[in-house]
Amino acid sequence: ILRQVNNTAWQLRQRNENAQSDPNFNHILSMQYANEVSLLAPEMIADTLRFLNLTARFLVRIDDSQLALMPEHFVDDICDLTTFISRVEPKTMQGLDLGNIFKMVVKLL
């Protein structure tokens, strides 16, 4: 949705139109805000971190020879989301077991 917001705003600027008065742009922007609010809810963040920890546990238990066959985006997603959450909502990370994420990072170094 963020790409669509940026693209629509760019198109409106190219036509010298006001983005604030465009109903389509306002609708897309409100959808983006709604997604951000729901995705940054503390319960959703905690559940996401638990899932990332579980995924990291799976990767830690994989044999090194099989690890090369795993898609790279698993590790990218785990690291990106963990970093994002640590910047945006660090207090939500308190009290959660994230040990497998750190074990995975050390194993892959």
C-alpha positions in Angstrom: 0.0 0.0 0.0 2.9 2.4 0.8 4.1 2.1 -2.8 0.6 2.9 -4.0 0.4 5.9 -1.7 3.7 7.2 -3.0 2.8 6.5 -6.7 -0.6 8.2 -6.4 1.0 11.3 -4.7 3.6 11.4 -7.5 1.0 11.2 -10.2 -1.0 14.0 -8.6 2.0 16.2 -8.3 2.8 15.6 -12.0 -0.7 16.8 -12.9 -0.4 19.8 -10.5 -3.4 18.5 -8.5 -3.8 18.7 -4.7 -3.4 15.4 -3.0 -5.4 16.4 0.0 -8.5 17.0 -2.1 -8.3 13.8 -4.1 -10.7 11.2 -2.7 -8.8 8.2 -4.1 -5.6 9.4 -2.5 -7.3 10.0 0.9 -8.8 6.5 0.8 -5.4 4.8 0.0 -3.8 6.9 2.7 -6.4 6.0 5.3 -5.9 2.3 4.4 -2.1 2.7 5.0 -2.7 4.4 8.4 -5.1 1.6 9.4 -2.6 -1.1 8.5 0.1 0.7 10.5 -2.1 1.0 13.5 -3.1 -2.6 13.5 0.4 -4.0 12.7 2.0 -1.9 15.5 -0.5 -3.1 18.2 1.5 -4.5 21.1 -0.2 -7.9 20.8 0.6 -8.2 17.1 4.2 -7.2 17.7 4.6 -9.8 20.5 3.0 -12.5 18.3 5.3 -11.6 15.4 8.4 -11.8 17.6 7.3 -15.2 18.9 6.8 -16.4 15.4 10.2 -15.0 14.3 11.8 -16.8 17.3 10.1 -20.0 16.3 11.3 -19.6 12.7 14.8 -18.9 13.9 14.6 -22.1 16.1 13.8 -24.1 13.0 16.8 -22.6 11.2 19.1 -23.3 14.1 18.2 -26.9 14.2 18.8 -27.5 10.5 21.9 -29.3 9.5 24.6 -27.0 8.0 24.5 -28.9 4.7 20.8 -28.4 4.4 21.0 -24.7 5.5 22.4 -23.7 2.2 19.2 -24.9 0.5 17.0 -22.6 2.6 15.7 -19.4 1.0 17.6 -16.3 2.1 14.5 -14.3 2.7 13.8 -16.2 5.9 16.9 -14.7 7.5 16.4 -11.3 5.9 12.8 -11.1 7.2 13.8 -12.2 10.7 16.6 -9.6 10.9 14.6 -6.8 9.2 11.5 -7.2 11.4 13.5 -7.6 14.6 15.5 -4.5 13.8 12.3 -2.5 12.9 10.5 -3.5 16.1 13.6 -2.6 18.2 13.5 0.9 16.7 9.8 1.5 16.7 8.5 -0.4 19.8 11.5 -1.5 21.9 9.4 -1.9 25.1 7.3 -4.6 23.5 10.4 -6.8 23.3 10.9 -6.9 27.1 10.1 -10.2 28.6 10.0 -12.1 25.3 12.4 -15.0 24.6 14.4 -14.1 21.5 17.3 -16.4 22.2 16.8 -18.4 19.0 17.0 -15.3 16.9 20.4 -14.5 18.4 21.6 -18.2 18.1 20.6 -18.1 14.4 22.6 -14.9 13.8 25.7 -16.4 15.5 25.3 -19.7 13.6 25.1 -17.9 10.3 28.1 -15.7 11.0 
